[in-house]
């Protein structure tokens, strides 16, 4: 077993519910630090599991079992150059050189804010490129895809691209019925 760190942002009907924290604890979120931030419930998990997917799915299940709705999982799949540097252990200068093509060809193009000084990239595309260039492991790419799929499903984008997303949508649609 390994411990995985992930953050689940959730919505509840009543942030002033005196039993909210007890319900989350009883539903299995005892391994999370729980806070209320900007009108949302934020659960920072240190979840033990065999895989990142197992940790993520069990955390989502426990949050939903407490009666909360999944808003998103963080860290988000949209990243800036500083996020990329932190996630890869590389310097910001190296990321800038990759992004402008000076160091190596093929770095993904930004997906948002393309014409500004603060572009955003899709972490799935960046981690895939980093894997292909032997700077990240395959598990990093898989985790990135899972987080993006969960966030797309939570946002109502019903285009599941993986088994993981299809399972999440199936569970979510079952709750809506």
N, CA and C atoms as a LAMMPS dump frame, in Angstrom:
ITEM: TIMESTEP
0
ITEM: NUMBER OF ATOMS
531
ITEM: BOX BOUNDS ff ff ff
-5.0000000000000000e+02 5.0000000000000000e+02
-5.0000000000000000e+02 5.0000000000000000e+02
-5.0000000000000000e+02 5.0000000000000000e+02
ITEM: ATOMS id mol type element x y z
1 1 1 N 0.838 -1.186 0
2 1 2 C 0 0 0
3 1 3 C 0.877 1.242 0
4 2 1 N 0.353 2.255 -0.624
5 2 2 C 1.052 3.529 -0.712
6 2 3 C 0.067 4.633 -0.322
7 3 1 N 0.57 5.731 0.158
8 3 2 C -0.284 6.863 0.512
9 3 3 C -0.287 7.857 -0.642
10 4 1 N -1.49 8.218 -1.088
11 4 2 C -1.666 9.172 -2.177
12 4 3 C -2.308 10.44 -1.628
13 5 1 N -1.774 11.578 -2.044
14 5 2 C -2.321 12.87 -1.624
15 5 3 C -3.191 13.409 -2.746
16 6 1 N -4.419 13.75 -2.422
17 6 2 C -5.313 14.331 -3.4
18 6 3 C -6.324 15.209 -2.684
19 7 1 N -6.866 16.143 -3.408
20 7 2 C -7.838 17.078 -2.841
21 7 3 C -9.135 16.961 -3.613
22 8 1 N -10.22 16.762 -2.85
23 8 2 C -11.56 16.711 -3.429
24 8 3 C -12.298 17.964 -2.979
25 9 1 N -12.838 18.685 -3.93
26 9 2 C -13.645 19.863 -3.644
27 9 3 C -15.097 19.446 -3.848
28 10 1 N -15.928 19.694 -2.82
29 10 2 C -17.308 19.2 -2.849
30 10 3 C -18.312 20.296 -2.521
31 11 1 N -19.531 20.058 -2.947
32 11 2 C -20.65 20.945 -2.67
33 11 3 C -21.586 20.258 -1.689
34 12 1 N -22.115 21.017 -0.752
35 12 2 C -23.141 20.504 0.164
36 12 3 C -24.295 21.492 0.177
37 13 1 N -25.465 21.009 0.582
38 13 2 C -26.649 21.873 0.616
39 13 3 C -26.523 22.97 1.659
40 14 1 N -25.94 22.642 2.82
41 14 2 C -25.887 23.6 3.92
42 14 3 C -24.504 23.579 4.562
43 15 1 N -23.721 24.617 4.31
44 15 2 C -22.381 24.697 4.901
45 15 3 C -22.43 24.875 6.417
46 16 1 N -23.563 25.297 6.95
47 16 2 C -23.7 25.494 8.389
48 16 3 C -24.245 24.262 9.1
49 17 1 N -24.385 23.161 8.375
50 17 2 C -24.874 21.914 8.956
51 17 3 C -23.91 21.464 10.052
52 18 1 N -24.387 21.423 11.274
53 18 2 C -23.542 21.085 12.423
54 18 3 C -23.014 19.66 12.351
55 19 1 N -23.661 18.799 11.584
56 19 2 C -23.265 17.388 11.508
57 19 3 C -22.421 17.063 10.278
58 20 1 N -22.102 18.067 9.462
59 20 2 C -21.374 17.838 8.219
60 20 3 C -20.05 17.117 8.452
61 21 1 N -19.237 17.622 9.371
62 21 2 C -17.921 17.024 9.603
63 21 3 C -18.057 15.602 10.155
64 22 1 N -19.043 15.371 11.026
65 22 2 C -19.283 14.027 11.553
66 22 3 C -19.7 13.077 10.438
67 23 1 N -20.593 13.538 9.543
68 23 2 C -21.04 12.706 8.434
69 23 3 C -19.883 12.329 7.516
70 24 1 N -19.014 13.294 7.224
71 24 2 C -17.852 13.011 6.387
72 24 3 C -16.923 12.009 7.067
73 25 1 N -16.694 12.185 8.351
74 25 2 C -15.835 11.273 9.112
75 25 3 C -16.421 9.863 9.091
76 26 1 N -17.716 9.753 9.383
77 26 2 C -18.377 8.442 9.436
78 26 3 C -18.45 7.773 8.07
79 27 1 N -18.453 8.563 6.999
80 27 2 C -18.509 8.01 5.641
81 27 3 C -17.155 7.49 5.167
82 28 1 N -16.099 7.712 5.956
83 28 2 C -14.787 7.194 5.581
84 28 3 C -13.74 8.243 5.272
85 29 1 N -14.04 9.508 5.563
86 29 2 C -13.106 10.596 5.248
87 29 3 C -12.218 10.956 6.434
88 30 1 N -11.959 10.002 7.316
89 30 2 C -11.133 10.256 8.507
90 30 3 C -9.695 10.572 8.141
91 31 1 N -9.271 10.209 6.942
92 31 2 C -7.898 10.472 6.501
93 31 3 C -7.785 11.776 5.724
94 32 1 N -8.778 12.649 5.879
95 32 2 C -8.783 13.93 5.166
96 32 3 C -8.797 15.083 6.155
97 33 1 N -8.095 16.131 5.777
98 33 2 C -8.218 17.401 6.485
99 33 3 C -9.341 18.136 5.784
100 34 1 N -10.368 18.523 6.546
101 34 2 C -11.576 19.101 5.969
102 34 3 C -11.652 20.577 6.326
103 35 1 N -11.945 21.395 5.31
104 35 2 C -12.11 22.831 5.556
105 35 3 C -13.2 23.372 4.642
106 36 1 N -13.68 24.548 4.985
107 36 2 C -14.632 25.263 4.148
108 36 3 C -13.875 26.455 3.558
109 37 1 N -13.847 26.521 2.214
110 37 2 C -13.14 27.606 1.548
111 37 3 C -13.993 28.124 0.398
112 38 1 N -14.266 29.418 0.416
113 38 2 C -15 30.078 -0.667
114 38 3 C -16.323 29.385 -0.97
115 39 1 N -17.006 28.94 0.081
116 39 2 C -18.313 28.326 -0.081
117 39 3 C -18.298 26.879 -0.51
118 40 1 N -17.15 26.241 -0.481
119 40 2 C -17.01 24.842 -0.868
120 40 3 C -16.355 24.054 0.253
121 41 1 N -16.618 22.759 0.292
122 41 2 C -15.965 21.865 1.241
123 41 3 C -14.715 21.322 0.556
124 42 1 N -13.574 21.484 1.201
125 42 2 C -12.306 21.025 0.639
126 42 3 C -11.777 19.911 1.528
127 43 1 N -11.562 18.744 0.936
128 43 2 C -11.055 17.583 1.664
129 43 3 C -9.684 17.226 1.113
130 44 1 N -8.658 17.385 1.919
131 44 2 C -7.29 17.054 1.515
132 44 3 C -6.958 15.681 2.085
133 45 1 N -6.974 14.68 1.2
134 45 2 C -6.8 13.293 1.598
135 45 3 C -5.339 12.864 1.592
136 46 1 N -4.998 12.01 2.532
137 46 2 C -3.799 11.175 2.518
138 46 3 C -4.343 9.756 2.54
139 47 1 N -4.682 9.251 1.359
140 47 2 C -5.424 8.005 1.221
141 47 3 C -4.498 6.853 0.87
142 48 1 N -4.567 5.776 1.656
143 48 2 C -3.777 4.583 1.378
144 48 3 C -4.532 3.693 0.399
145 49 1 N -3.827 3.24 -0.618
146 49 2 C -4.41 2.354 -1.619
147 49 3 C -3.286 1.709 -2.415
148 50 1 N -3.647 0.732 -3.192
149 50 2 C -2.66 0.069 -4.055
150 50 3 C -2.278 0.959 -5.243
151 51 1 N -3.239 1.755 -5.734
152 51 2 C -2.999 2.606 -6.903
153 51 3 C -3.615 3.979 -6.677
154 52 1 N -3.205 4.946 -7.481
155 52 2 C -3.818 6.266 -7.424
156 52 3 C -5.307 6.172 -7.748
157 53 1 N -5.662 5.378 -8.749
158 53 2 C -7.063 5.212 -9.117
159 53 3 C -7.894 4.668 -7.973
160 54 1 N -7.346 3.689 -7.26
161 54 2 C -8.052 3.149 -6.104
162 54 3 C -8.25 4.187 -5.015
163 55 1 N -7.224 4.987 -4.78
164 55 2 C -7.323 6.054 -3.773
165 55 3 C -8.359 7.088 -4.195
166 56 1 N -8.327 7.477 -5.451
167 56 2 C -9.241 8.496 -5.949
168 56 3 C -10.683 8.009 -5.91
169 57 1 N -10.925 6.817 -6.435
170 57 2 C -12.291 6.29 -6.45
171 57 3 C -12.852 6.125 -5.047
172 58 1 N -12.05 5.621 -4.116
173 58 2 C -12.558 5.425 -2.757
174 58 3 C -12.815 6.756 -2.065
175 59 1 N -11.985 7.763 -2.311
176 59 2 C -12.213 9.085 -1.726
177 59 3 C -13.499 9.688 -2.281
178 60 1 N -13.707 9.597 -3.584
179 60 2 C -14.926 10.131 -4.194
180 60 3 C -16.156 9.414 -3.647
181 61 1 N -16.076 8.105 -3.536
182 61 2 C -17.185 7.312 -2.995
183 61 3 C -17.525 7.756 -1.579
184 62 1 N -16.504 7.953 -0.753
185 62 2 C -16.738 8.334 0.643
186 62 3 C -17.353 9.737 0.752
187 63 1 N -16.897 10.661 -0.074
188 63 2 C -17.453 12.017 -0.064
189 63 3 C -18.923 11.972 -0.48
190 64 1 N -19.224 11.223 -1.528
191 64 2 C -20.608 11.104 -1.987
192 64 3 C -21.479 10.406 -0.953
193 65 1 N -20.938 9.401 -0.274
194 65 2 C -21.69 8.671 0.752
195 65 3 C -22.097 9.608 1.892
196 66 1 N -21.327 10.657 2.124
197 66 2 C -21.654 11.63 3.169
198 66 3 C -22.713 12.628 2.703
199 67 1 N -23.149 12.527 1.444
200 67 2 C -24.183 13.407 0.936
201 67 3 C -23.671 14.631 0.208
202 68 1 N -22.387 14.694 -0.06
203 68 2 C -21.807 15.832 -0.779
204 68 3 C -21.689 15.492 -2.264
205 69 1 N -21.714 16.511 -3.093
206 69 2 C -21.556 16.337 -4.534
207 69 3 C -20.13 16.729 -4.915
208 70 1 N -19.535 15.977 -5.796
209 70 2 C -18.17 16.254 -6.239
210 70 3 C -18.181 17.456 -7.176
211 71 1 N -17.421 18.478 -6.819
212 71 2 C -17.256 19.654 -7.674
213 71 3 C -16.066 19.442 -8.607
214 72 1 N -14.94 18.993 -8.014
215 72 2 C -13.739 18.72 -8.808
216 72 3 C -12.663 18.093 -7.922
217 73 1 N -11.628 17.642 -8.573
218 73 2 C -10.448 17.108 -7.899
219 73 3 C -9.296 18.031 -8.237
220 74 1 N -8.476 18.311 -7.255
221 74 2 C -7.292 19.133 -7.486
222 74 3 C -6.049 18.322 -7.151
223 75 1 N -4.913 18.565 -7.689
224 75 2 C -4.635 19.703 -8.562
225 75 3 C -5.279 19.515 -9.928
226 76 1 N -5.779 20.599 -10.455
227 76 2 C -6.505 20.606 -11.706
228 76 3 C -5.592 20.212 -12.863
229 77 1 N -6.215 19.863 -13.972
230 77 2 C -5.426 19.462 -15.143
231 77 3 C -4.932 20.648 -15.956
232 78 1 N -5.414 21.859 -15.669
233 78 2 C -4.866 23.037 -16.344
234 78 3 C -3.709 23.581 -15.516
235 79 1 N -2.552 23.719 -16.127
236 79 2 C -1.339 24.093 -15.398
237 79 3 C -0.601 25.231 -16.096
238 80 1 N 0.09 26.04 -15.291
239 80 2 C 0.959 27.075 -15.848
240 80 3 C 2.401 26.562 -15.786
241 81 1 N 3.337 27.364 -16.228
242 81 2 C 4.741 26.928 -16.266
243 81 3 C 5.261 26.589 -14.87
244 82 1 N 4.871 27.366 -13.866
245 82 2 C 5.3 27.086 -12.494
246 82 3 C 4.765 25.76 -11.994
247 83 1 N 3.495 25.452 -12.315
248 83 2 C 2.907 24.165 -11.93
249 83 3 C 3.67 23.014 -12.59
250 84 1 N 3.978 23.185 -13.865
251 84 2 C 4.71 22.136 -14.59
252 84 3 C 6.071 21.913 -13.938
253 85 1 N 6.751 22.985 -13.609
254 85 2 C 8.069 22.865 -12.972
255 85 3 C 7.956 22.113 -11.651
256 86 1 N 6.968 22.461 -10.828
257 86 2 C 6.79 21.785 -9.527
258 86 3 C 6.465 20.312 -9.702
259 87 1 N 5.574 20.004 -10.633
260 87 2 C 5.134 18.615 -10.821
261 87 3 C 6.212 17.727 -11.428
262 88 1 N 7.122 18.324 -12.176
263 88 2 C 8.165 17.526 -12.834
264 88 3 C 9.501 17.559 -12.105
265 89 1 N 9.67 18.531 -11.206
266 89 2 C 10.954 18.681 -10.529
267 89 3 C 11.983 19.397 -11.387
268 90 1 N 11.537 19.97 -12.487
269 90 2 C 12.431 20.73 -13.365
270 90 3 C 12.328 22.211 -13.03
271 91 1 N 13.287 22.997 -13.461
272 91 2 C 13.251 24.441 -13.228
273 91 3 C 12.327 25.145 -14.206
274 92 1 N 11.874 26.318 -13.809
275 92 2 C 11.008 27.113 -14.696
276 92 3 C 11.719 27.474 -15.998
277 93 1 N 13.026 27.7 -15.916
278 93 2 C 13.778 28.032 -17.128
279 93 3 C 13.728 26.866 -18.12
280 94 1 N 13.871 25.658 -17.622
281 94 2 C 13.8 24.481 -18.493
282 94 3 C 12.422 24.368 -19.14
283 95 1 N 11.381 24.615 -18.362
284 95 2 C 10.025 24.545 -18.91
285 95 3 C 9.843 25.607 -19.993
286 96 1 N 10.353 26.806 -19.765
287 96 2 C 10.265 27.869 -20.774
288 96 3 C 10.978 27.467 -22.06
289 97 1 N 12.141 26.845 -21.917
290 97 2 C 12.883 26.401 -23.097
291 97 3 C 12.131 25.306 -23.844
292 98 1 N 11.508 24.375 -23.11
293 98 2 C 10.688 23.352 -23.766
294 98 3 C 9.508 23.998 -24.475
295 99 1 N 8.819 24.917 -23.772
296 99 2 C 7.602 25.526 -24.308
297 99 3 C 7.875 26.338 -25.577
298 100 1 N 9.022 27.012 -25.643
299 100 2 C 9.283 27.806 -26.852
300 100 3 C 10.063 27.026 -27.915
301 101 1 N 10.33 25.75 -27.651
302 101 2 C 10.969 24.889 -28.648
303 101 3 C 12.475 24.996 -28.711
304 102 1 N 13.1 25.755 -27.797
305 102 2 C 14.555 25.927 -27.825
306 102 3 C 15.305 24.68 -27.385
307 103 1 N 14.732 23.932 -26.468
308 103 2 C 15.438 22.783 -25.918
309 103 3 C 15.059 21.488 -26.619
310 104 1 N 13.816 21.351 -27.005
311 104 2 C 13.346 20.124 -27.646
312 104 3 C 12.041 20.41 -28.368
313 105 1 N 11.836 19.775 -29.497
314 105 2 C 10.625 19.96 -30.293
315 105 3 C 9.461 19.164 -29.704
316 106 1 N 8.256 19.63 -30.012
317 106 2 C 7.068 18.839 -29.734
318 106 3 C 6.352 19.105 -28.43
319 107 1 N 6.846 20.052 -27.621
320 107 2 C 6.156 20.349 -26.369
321 107 3 C 4.739 20.808 -26.703
322 108 1 N 3.738 20.369 -25.939
323 108 2 C 2.355 20.733 -26.267
324 108 3 C 2.128 22.245 -26.295
325 109 1 N 1.175 22.64 -27.117
326 109 2 C 0.789 24.043 -27.177
327 109 3 C -0.135 24.359 -26.008
328 110 1 N -0.156 25.597 -25.543
329 110 2 C -1.098 25.977 -24.488
330 110 3 C -2.537 25.775 -24.967
331 111 1 N -3.428 25.499 -24.023
332 111 2 C -4.84 25.321 -24.364
333 111 3 C -5.679 26.533 -23.967
334 112 1 N -5.101 27.434 -23.19
335 112 2 C -5.814 28.646 -22.777
336 112 3 C -4.809 29.774 -22.594
337 113 1 N -5.278 30.995 -22.801
338 113 2 C -4.429 32.183 -22.652
339 113 3 C -3.21 32.127 -23.571
340 114 1 N -3.413 31.652 -24.748
341 114 2 C -2.321 31.454 -25.693
342 114 3 C -1.6 32.757 -25.999
343 115 1 N -2.329 33.858 -26.039
344 115 2 C -1.724 35.126 -26.439
345 115 3 C -1.284 35.996 -25.265
346 116 1 N -1.29 35.47 -24.061
347 116 2 C -0.879 36.258 -22.891
348 116 3 C 0.439 35.746 -22.349
349 117 1 N 0.911 36.419 -21.313
350 117 2 C 2.15 35.991 -20.666
351 117 3 C 1.931 34.85 -19.679
352 118 1 N 0.695 34.443 -19.471
353 118 2 C 0.382 33.384 -18.504
354 118 3 C -0.381 32.244 -19.167
355 119 1 N 0.24 31.544 -20.107
356 119 2 C -0.48 30.467 -20.785
357 119 3 C -0.761 29.294 -19.849
358 120 1 N -1.792 28.528 -20.196
359 120 2 C -2.146 27.316 -19.461
360 120 3 C -2.064 26.128 -20.406
361 121 1 N -1.543 25.042 -19.885
362 121 2 C -1.438 23.802 -20.637
363 121 3 C -2.339 22.747 -20.013
364 122 1 N -2.675 21.751 -20.808
365 122 2 C -3.396 20.586 -20.305
366 122 3 C -2.341 19.638 -19.721
367 123 1 N -2.448 19.361 -18.424
368 123 2 C -1.452 18.528 -17.75
369 123 3 C -1.378 17.132 -18.369
370 124 1 N -2.475 16.631 -18.909
371 124 2 C -2.432 15.314 -19.551
372 124 3 C -1.501 15.362 -20.751
373 125 1 N -1.618 16.407 -21.568
374 125 2 C -0.746 16.532 -22.736
375 125 3 C 0.714 16.711 -22.32
376 126 1 N 0.936 17.551 -21.314
377 126 2 C 2.311 17.808 -20.869
378 126 3 C 2.908 16.563 -20.246
379 127 1 N 2.159 15.886 -19.362
380 127 2 C 2.713 14.689 -18.71
381 127 3 C 2.966 13.587 -19.737
382 128 1 N 2.106 13.485 -20.75
383 128 2 C 2.328 12.493 -21.821
384 128 3 C 3.617 12.799 -22.568
385 129 1 N 3.839 14.083 -22.883
386 129 2 C 5.074 14.479 -23.559
387 129 3 C 6.281 14.205 -22.664
388 130 1 N 6.145 14.528 -21.384
389 130 2 C 7.244 14.286 -20.436
390 130 3 C 7.524 12.785 -20.298
391 131 1 N 6.495 11.965 -20.376
392 131 2 C 6.687 10.513 -20.339
393 131 3 C 7.43 10.05 -21.6
394 132 1 N 7.005 10.562 -22.752
395 132 2 C 7.648 10.182 -24.014
396 132 3 C 9.111 10.598 -24.055
397 133 1 N 9.436 11.678 -23.35
398 133 2 C 10.827 12.146 -23.327
399 133 3 C 11.553 11.647 -22.073
400 134 1 N 10.947 10.699 -21.389
401 134 2 C 11.538 10.008 -20.227
402 134 3 C 11.81 10.928 -19.035
403 135 1 N 10.905 11.881 -18.817
404 135 2 C 11.058 12.777 -17.663
405 135 3 C 10.022 12.499 -16.577
406 136 1 N 8.979 11.738 -16.917
407 136 2 C 7.964 11.317 -15.954
408 136 3 C 7.617 9.86 -16.202
409 137 1 N 7.053 9.244 -15.188
410 137 2 C 6.636 7.853 -15.318
411 137 3 C 5.22 7.73 -15.857
412 138 1 N 4.886 6.549 -16.325
413 138 2 C 3.563 6.287 -16.865
414 138 3 C 2.481 6.513 -15.806
415 139 1 N 2.773 6.201 -14.55
416 139 2 C 1.778 6.393 -13.485
417 139 3 C 1.372 7.857 -13.364
418 140 1 N 2.269 8.787 -13.667
419 140 2 C 1.94 10.212 -13.634
420 140 3 C 0.943 10.573 -14.728
421 141 1 N 1.101 9.983 -15.895
422 141 2 C 0.191 10.23 -17.013
423 141 3 C -1.183 9.65 -16.701
424 142 1 N -1.208 8.437 -16.171
425 142 2 C -2.479 7.789 -15.828
426 142 3 C -3.224 8.606 -14.778
427 143 1 N -2.526 9.057 -13.751
428 143 2 C -3.153 9.877 -12.707
429 143 3 C -3.695 11.18 -13.296
430 144 1 N -2.939 11.795 -14.192
431 144 2 C -3.394 13.042 -14.827
432 144 3 C -4.683 12.809 -15.614
433 145 1 N -4.748 11.704 -16.345
434 145 2 C -5.955 11.395 -17.122
435 145 3 C -7.147 11.148 -16.201
436 146 1 N -6.914 10.47 -15.096
437 146 2 C -8.011 10.201 -14.161
438 146 3 C -8.573 11.499 -13.584
439 147 1 N -7.7 12.386 -13.157
440 147 2 C -8.158 13.654 -12.583
441 147 3 C -8.919 14.461 -13.631
442 148 1 N -8.396 14.524 -14.845
443 148 2 C -9.099 15.269 -15.899
444 148 3 C -10.464 14.654 -16.185
445 149 1 N -10.539 13.322 -16.233
446 149 2 C -11.815 12.647 -16.485
447 149 3 C -12.824 12.92 -15.374
448 150 1 N -12.364 12.867 -14.136
449 150 2 C -13.264 13.15 -13.014
450 150 3 C -13.771 14.578 -13.116
451 151 1 N -12.895 15.516 -13.384
452 151 2 C -13.301 16.914 -13.461
453 151 3 C -14.248 17.172 -14.634
454 152 1 N -14.019 16.512 -15.736
455 152 2 C -14.94 16.652 -16.866
456 152 3 C -16.301 16.053 -16.52
457 153 1 N -16.296 14.885 -15.896
458 153 2 C -17.554 14.251 -15.51
459 153 3 C -18.302 15.11 -14.489
460 154 1 N -17.59 15.664 -13.525
461 154 2 C -18.214 16.518 -12.509
462 154 3 C -18.788 17.781 -13.13
463 155 1 N -18.176 18.255 -14.211
464 155 2 C -18.657 19.46 -14.895
465 155 3 C -19.794 19.15 -15.863
466 156 1 N -20.143 17.872 -15.98
467 156 2 C -21.251 17.495 -16.851
468 156 3 C -20.858 17.219 -18.277
469 157 1 N -19.576 17.101 -18.555
470 157 2 C -19.124 16.749 -19.897
471 157 3 C -19.215 15.23 -20.003
472 158 1 N -20.221 14.773 -20.729
473 158 2 C -20.476 13.331 -20.797
474 158 3 C -19.806 12.703 -22.01
475 159 1 N -18.507 12.834 -22.047
476 159 2 C -17.702 12.211 -23.095
477 159 3 C -16.619 11.386 -22.414
478 160 1 N -17.013 10.272 -21.761
479 160 2 C -16.004 9.509 -21.037
480 160 3 C -14.937 8.965 -21.971
481 161 1 N -13.699 9.263 -21.627
482 161 2 C -12.582 8.838 -22.459
483 161 3 C -11.867 7.628 -21.88
484 162 1 N -12.287 7.191 -20.706
485 162 2 C -11.609 6.056 -20.097
486 162 3 C -12.605 5.224 -19.309
487 163 1 N -12.203 4.027 -18.987
488 163 2 C -13.018 3.169 -18.125
489 163 3 C -13.31 3.876 -16.817
490 164 1 N -12.326 4.552 -16.28
491 164 2 C -12.463 5.245 -15.003
492 164 3 C -13.58 6.28 -15.071
493 165 1 N -13.608 7.075 -16.111
494 165 2 C -14.641 8.108 -16.254
495 165 3 C -16.008 7.473 -16.456
496 166 1 N -16.08 6.386 -17.216
497 166 2 C -17.37 5.719 -17.419
498 166 3 C -17.918 5.205 -16.092
499 167 1 N -17.049 4.679 -15.218
500 167 2 C -17.495 4.214 -13.904
501 167 3 C -18.02 5.375 -13.069
502 168 1 N -17.318 6.494 -13.098
503 168 2 C -17.75 7.665 -12.335
504 168 3 C -19.101 8.166 -12.848
505 169 1 N -19.272 8.253 -14.165
506 169 2 C -20.538 8.72 -14.726
507 169 3 C -21.666 7.763 -14.381
508 170 1 N -21.397 6.475 -14.44
509 170 2 C -22.42 5.476 -14.1
510 170 3 C -22.884 5.672 -12.667
511 171 1 N -21.958 5.9 -11.745
512 171 2 C -22.3 6.122 -10.336
513 171 3 C -23.056 7.429 -10.18
514 172 1 N -22.604 8.485 -10.855
515 172 2 C -23.23 9.792 -10.748
516 172 3 C -24.654 9.756 -11.295
517 173 1 N -24.856 9.118 -12.447
518 173 2 C -26.188 9.034 -13.035
519 173 3 C -27.117 8.208 -12.166
520 174 1 N -26.589 7.212 -11.459
521 174 2 C -27.388 6.417 -10.534
522 174 3 C -27.9 7.248 -9.378
523 175 1 N -27.112 8.24 -8.934
524 175 2 C -27.54 9.118 -7.839
525 175 3 C -28.63 10.075 -8.293
526 176 1 N -28.605 10.449 -9.564
527 176 2 C -29.567 11.428 -10.067
528 176 3 C -30.942 10.808 -10.269
529 177 1 N -31.003 9.507 -10.431
530 177 2 C -32.277 8.829 -10.702
531 177 3 C -33.16 8.754 -9.476
